[in-house]
Amino acid sequence: MVKTIKVALAGAGAFGIKHLDGIRNIDGIEVVSLVGRRLEPTREVAAKYGIAHVTTELADSLARPEVDAVILCTPTQMHAAQAIACMKAGKHVQVEIPLADSLADAQGVLDMQRRSGLVAMCGHTRRFNPSHQWVHKKVKAGEFHIQQMDVQTYFFRRTNMNALGQPRSWTDHLLWHHAAHTVDLFAYQAGAPIVKANAIQGPVHPALGIAMDMSIQLKAANGAICTLSLSFNNDGPLGTFFRYIGDTGTYIARYDDLFNGKEEKIDVSKVDVSMNGIELQDREFFAAIREGREPNASVAQVLPCYQVLHELERQLAG
């Protein structure tokens, strides 16, 4: 019988709950500890999901010998230090996107992973969404070559609220959080490293201290290009929409759904064992632990994304 992997999850907010819902569908996994910023709301989530241990301190969970692995859904600014703390405690770790909000911190996580030999993975969910997996398989089979990706990441977020409409304890960021999805996905899907990157941004919000609009251009070594538009000012439709323009077709991905250029839906239900990208991401994390291998979206694989973000940040500051 396969040993149950026992997991601590830190961050009982909107995204933490998505992971808890996904893990419910995965055999041999038990969430044994839940970490939240405030005790009472965290206890409510723990009760709903049958999690015995509740705390407001990650260190409490890391001290528990039964914990094998940790999933971090905490504020961006905490990701790198917490990921390093998990590995120092001997725990495998999956940290939600972004890995860090600086290249130096991202490199620090990779250095710790190499010293520890533990599984360290970042939640670059787009690698796992069935829609993007379908395109990736066509590229790998030589049936489709990307010439251009056109991506829109649009939200209406002029106040500091999360996906559940609750106040955040931290400030989101178009570059280090939302652009990270597309920068990584473009290189992954093109099958070539990014060799050129440009960015411009709109005015900085007086209260939030971040740019609310941004435009990014990317070019891969094989000639493929990407144009990414990001906004917190867009009053619908909300989300991220990917248009793949290639030599043998055009495809439009909206999260886990895929359409051709004529807006005809493509059945991606048989691409993987689930249609839930977060669940598939978690399945990869646990499979890598069981099999003692590097996961897709390992810290090592996604570091080039953060090198590009670092360069773009330098441009924007100039």
Order of alpha helices (4+ residues) and beta strands (2+ residues): beta-alpha-beta-alpha-beta-alpha-beta-alpha-beta-alpha-beta-alpha-beta-alpha-beta-beta-beta-beta-beta-beta-beta-alpha-alpha
